[in-house]
Amino acid sequence: MNRRALLRRIGAVALLPLFPPVRAARAAAPRSAPFRRVRPSDAAWPTLAAWNELGAQVGGQLLRVESPLARCVASPGGSACEDLFKALKNPYFIGDEVGLTQSCGWVDAWVSRPSVYAVSAGTSEDVAAAVIFARRNNLRLVVKGGGHSYQGTSNAADSLLVWTRRMNSIALNDAFVGSGCAGREEPQPAVTVGAGCIWMHVYQAVTAQGGRYVQGGGCGTVGVAGLVQSGGFGSFSKNYGSAAASLLEAEVVTADGSVRVANACTHPDLFWGLKGGGGGSLGVVTRLTLKTHRLPEFFGGVFTTVKAAGDAAYRRLIARFLDFYAERLFNPHWGETVTFHPNNTLDVSMLFQGLDEQQATAVWKPFFDWIAAHPGEVTLERAPRTLSIPARSLWDAGFLQKNLAEAVISDDRPGAADRNLFWAANRGEAGQFLYGYQSAWLPASLLKPNRQGALADALFRASRPWSFALHFNKGLAAAPPEALAAARDTASNPAVLDAFALLICAAEGPPAYPGIPGHEPDFAAGRRAAAAIERAMGVVRRLVPASGSYVSESNFFEHDWQRSFWGTNYPRLLAVKKKYDPDGLFFVHHGVGSEDWSDDGFSRRA
């Protein structure tokens, strides 16, 4: 029996005696010597023979990584480089390149850097082999699925990458019961997906083909595993809750190389930590099973832009909208965004579930009647549009391309699958170079009549330096009791339970990379934008000084990130981390336990 067959048969844990744990290697070192992971320039870097042995263990799926951007740095002129930057607006191209991430970097924070080697994992045993190899050789380990991390956590120079893109199976189950839960849990409809799946493909399988709904992300090219581990919100979270709260079971490779199944009955502490504790901190998730829901008859949206004649009129418009939201939209039917701009405009892009077009139109009638009654103060810059479609069609590729072609973009590579679509509204995120990104939960108490005035004042003042959006689906206040109960049993910051929205203030530039003439980041513009975002968020923080922030959509430079991301759940999360990863093999920026490490994750702090 060859080694790969042995791995499949009895699990990678059988190789542990061959690979001494990191703790044993560290024990012999002087106490004064800090533990440091090795780099290619170090004598302790694995030999070529060792790398070849790992390659054999993973069936030849060990890749030497080179970023296409690095090649462009070496040869910036010519059409090849121009073609690359055009391709960076296609998230499917980015996702299929082992050396790329969905964002190119963040001004003064990070730049996308390729790993030295990557294991293109097809099985959990492949992942386990990579994890054991990293432990044995004191390597910096990185995990990438969708590669959408704004914090840059899915890339690191001088590292070994576990790339889960090939783990993309999707299977529906009408009566799922978790491992070890027979007799303790009722069977329920679910979907089991590989860690490399993206939400567009999962929605197509679950909703368009299966006639059910699974709570995932709004951006179709985001990876399933990363979103679930970070909490996860989609357009209809106001009704169905967070993606993390829908997790029924996960297969995960922990730092000792074991392939574990975690659910409410088996390793329940690890299971809880995976539900919102942040991706890449507790282990490498290889498979997830998520609860599915009965599909409503319709999904739809209301879209418009309202412009005020001046500052005073804009302040009144904000106040009127908040009152309207509290009265008519603060319920499980409505989610998505309203954006506030310095030019005194309000962009509405609100989605709904469970209503038809006539019902949705009736909900918004009082707001549009108010606008019509104030012609000198506010005008409709973009005429209102209400759209309602059969819920089963929302992610159906054929329906979208025929009926809503302006809303979607196809993967334009030769031979690309017809199902490879992404929302046109997300195109700006593909290949972006971030300038700044901050968020804050807004508690529902601000919608009470005696506090709406203070909220309106703060939103008006915050809109002066920079645009921001209220993401109503990313606050769970007014969600059904069962959705709130499930979200309460996750590691996410409890502030989300009482929040009516997540306020996001951000800026980005087009795809860019240092050292490539004509395509270098505009650092001056980025720093100006970051300063404006800080001024806007300063107004918000004065209104809600301890609001907390969503870990996946937050400031790279977040102060007191443990409290901000996880609130009172952080001590429990840290205990889970120390139990399953006592040596800190899994490191991500501002992840659980990262305070013990240098900013680059290579040296343990004294």
Residue, then its C-alpha position, 0 to 999 in steps of 0.5 A: m500500500n502506498r503512502r497516499a492510500l495509507l493516508r486515505r485509509i487510516g487518516a493523516v494522524a498515523l504519520l504523527p510518529l514520523f513527524p515530531p511535534v513542534r513542541a518537542a523541537r522547541a523544548a531543546a532550545p534555550r528558554s531565552a531563544p524566541f521561537r521563530r518560523v523558518r524562511p527560505s533563506d534559513a538553513a532549517w528550510p526543508t530540503l528539496a527532497a523533503w518537499n518532493e516527499l510532501g509532493a508524493q504524499v499529496g498525489g503530485q499536487l504540490l505547486r511551486v507558486e509564482s504570482p502573475l503580478a510578480r512576473c509583471v514586475a519583472s517585465p512591466g511593458g507590453s500587452a501581457c501586463e495590460d491583459l493581466f490587469k484587465a483579467l484582475k476584474n474577473p473574480y473567477f480568474i483570480g480565484d483559479e490562480v494560486g498566487l493571487t488574492q481577490s484584493c491586491g493589497w491595502v495602503d500601508a497595511w499589506v500587499s498580496r505576496p505568493s507563498v513559496y509552495a502550495v498544496s492544491a488539496g483535493t482531500s482532507e488527507d492532503v490538508a493533513a499532510a500539509v499541516i503535519f509538514a508545516r509543524r515538522n518544519n516550523l513553517r508559516l502556514v496559510v489557508k486560501g479558499g475564495g481568497h476574499s480576505y480584506q485583512g490579507t489573511s489568505n496570503a503570506a510570503d515565505s509560507l506554505l499555502v493550503w489551497t482548497r479550491r479543488m474541494n468543491s463538491i456540493a451534495l443536498n441531504d433531505a434528512f441530515v443527522g450529525s455524526g454522533c448525534a443519532g437519537r439526539e437530533e431530528p433529521q433536517p434538510a441540509v447541504t454539504v459542501g467542500a471548503g473550496c466552494i463559492w456561494m454562487h455555485v452553492y446557491q445554484a445547486v440549493t435554490a435554482q436546482g433544489g428549491r431550498y435556501v441556504q444562508g450564505g453571502g451576498c457576493g457570489t464569489v466569496g468562499v463558503a468556508g471563510l464566510v461561515q467561520s467569520g459569521g457570514f451575512g447575506s441579503f436575507s440574513k434579517n430573516y434567516g440569520s447568519a451563515a455561522a448559525s446555520l452550520l450543522e457540522a464541519e470536518v476540520v484538520t487541527a494542528d496535530g494533523s487529525v481530521r476531526v468532525a465537529n458538531a453539537c455532539t462531537h467536539p462541541d467546543l471546536f464546533w462553537g469556535l468555528k461558528g464565527g471565530g474567524g477563518g484560519s485560526l482554529g484549523v483548516v475546515t475541509r467540509l461543511t454541512l449547512k441547514t437549508h430553509r424553505l424557499p419563499e415564493f418571491f425575492g425582490g428589491v427596491f432601487t432609487t436615488v434621492k437627492a436633497a437641495g442642500d444640507a438642511a434638506y439632506r438632514r431632514l431626508i435622513a431623519r425621514f428615512l430613519d423614521f420610515y425604516a423603523e416603521r416599515l422596514f425594520n422586520p425580517h422581510w428587508g435587507e441590504t443597503v442605503t448609502f449616504h453621500p457627501n453630495n447630499t444623495l441617498d442611494v437605496s438598494m434594498l432587497f426583500q424576501g416573502l413579498d410580491e411586487q405589489q406588496a413591496t410597492a405598498v410598503w414604500k408608498p409613504f416614503f415616496d409620497w413624502i418625497a413628492a410632497h417636498p418638491g423644493e427640498v428633495t427630488l428623485e434622481r433615479a426613478p424608483r424601480t421595484l422588482s420581484i422574481p420567483a425566488r428559485s430564479l435569483w441565482d439561476a444562470g439562464f434566467l439571469q442572463k435572459n431577464l437581468a443581464e445588466a445585473v450579472i457579469s459572466d466569466d469571460r475566459p474561453g471555455a468558462a462554465d455558464r454557471n460562472l456568474f458574478w453580480a455587476a455590483n461586486r465588480g469593483e471589489a475584484g482586484q481592488f487595492l484597499y485604501g481603508y475599511q471600517s465598520a460599526w454595529l448600530p444598536a436598535s435602541l437608536l431607532k427609538p423616537n427619542r434617539q432618532g434625532a441624535l442618529a440622524d445628526a450623526l449620520f449627516r455629520a459622518s457623511r460630510p467627509w466620506s460616503f458610507a452605507l448602512h447594511f441592514n441585513k448585517g444586523l440581526a435585531a428584528a430577526p425571528p426568535e429562532a434566527l436570534a437563538a441560533a446566532r446567539d450560540t455562535a462565537s460572533n460578537p453578541a452586539v450583532l444580536d441587538a444591531f439594526a445595521l452594520l455601518i461600513c465606510a470604505a474606499e478602494g482603488p483599481p487593481a494595482y501593485p507596487g513596482i509596476p509602472g502605470h499600475e502602482p497604487d496611488f498611496a497619496a489618494g489612499r491616505r487621503a481617503a483613509a483620513a476621511i474615513e477616520r473622520a467619518m467613523g470618529v463621528v459614529r464612534r462618538l455616538v456608539p463608542a463600544s459598538g464592535s465591528y464585523v471581523s470580515e469587514s473591519n479596519f486592518f488597524e483596529h484597536d482592541w480588536q479582540r473586544s471589537f470582533w468578538g466582545t465577551n466571547y473572546p476569552r472562550l474562543l482563546a481557550v478553544k484555540k489553546k486546546y486545539d492549537p497550543d503552539g499557534l501553528f494557525f496564524v492570521h492577522h488579528g485572529v484568535g491568539s495572534e497577540d502572541w505573535s509578531d505582525d507577520g506571524f513568524s516570531r512568537r512574542a516574548 
